[in-house]
Amino acid sequence: MGNDKPTHSSNSNEAARPHIGIIFKCCRVYARIYLNKKGDAFVGWCPRCAGKLEVKVSPTGSKQKFFTAE
């Protein structure tokens, strides 16, 4: 009763994390990769073959949210 703060599920936390969508051509699968703690790159792995992908953040940025990893 004394706690009036709303509780948030982990899903709302996940949606707030900066991410980009990637099509991994190696295995033809889609996944999200997330901004690292330093905030200088989006980092993730192919969900099938575990190939690592790191996309550096550009100072000028991009409005694109979806990319293809060759």
C-alpha positions as CSV (number, residue, x, y, z in Angstrom):
1,M,0.0,0.0,0.0
2,G,2.8,2.4,0.7
3,N,4.4,1.8,-2.7
4,D,2.6,4.0,-5.3
5,K,5.3,3.6,-7.9
6,P,4.1,1.7,-11.0
7,T,5.8,-1.6,-11.6
8,H,7.3,-2.1,-15.1
9,S,7.7,-5.5,-16.7
10,S,11.0,-6.4,-18.3
11,N,9.3,-6.0,-21.7
12,S,8.8,-2.3,-21.3
13,N,12.5,-2.1,-20.3
14,E,13.5,-4.0,-23.4
15,A,11.5,-1.8,-25.7
16,A,13.2,1.3,-24.4
17,R,16.7,0.0,-25.2
18,P,18.1,1.5,-28.4
19,H,18.4,-1.1,-31.1
20,I,18.6,-1.6,-34.9
21,G,17.1,-4.5,-36.9
22,I,19.6,-6.7,-38.9
23,I,19.1,-9.3,-41.6
24,F,22.0,-11.7,-41.2
25,K,22.7,-12.9,-44.8
26,C,24.9,-15.7,-43.5
27,C,21.8,-17.6,-42.2
28,R,19.0,-15.5,-43.7
29,V,17.5,-14.5,-40.3
30,Y,16.4,-11.3,-38.7
31,A,17.5,-10.1,-35.2
32,R,17.8,-6.9,-33.2
33,I,21.2,-5.8,-32.0
34,Y,21.5,-3.4,-29.1
35,L,23.6,-0.3,-28.2
36,N,26.5,-1.2,-26.0
37,K,27.1,0.3,-22.6
38,K,29.7,2.8,-24.0
39,G,27.1,4.0,-26.5
40,D,29.5,3.9,-29.4
41,A,28.3,0.8,-31.3
42,F,25.4,-1.6,-31.8
43,V,26.6,-5.2,-31.0
44,G,24.9,-8.5,-31.5
45,W,25.3,-12.1,-32.8
46,C,23.6,-14.1,-35.5
47,P,21.0,-16.2,-33.7
48,R,21.9,-19.3,-35.8
49,C,25.7,-19.3,-36.3
50,A,26.7,-16.9,-33.6
51,G,28.6,-14.7,-36.0
52,K,29.4,-11.4,-34.2
53,L,28.3,-8.0,-35.7
54,E,29.4,-4.6,-34.5
55,V,28.0,-1.5,-36.1
56,K,29.7,1.7,-35.1
57,V,27.6,4.7,-34.2
58,S,28.2,7.6,-36.6
59,P,28.4,11.2,-35.3
60,T,26.0,12.2,-38.0
61,G,23.6,9.3,-37.3
62,S,21.1,7.6,-39.6
63,K,17.3,7.6,-39.7
64,Q,17.4,4.0,-40.9
65,K,16.5,1.3,-38.4
66,F,17.0,-1.8,-40.5
67,F,20.2,-3.0,-42.2
68,T,21.6,-6.1,-43.9
69,A,24.8,-7.7,-42.6
70,E,26.8,-9.3,-45.5
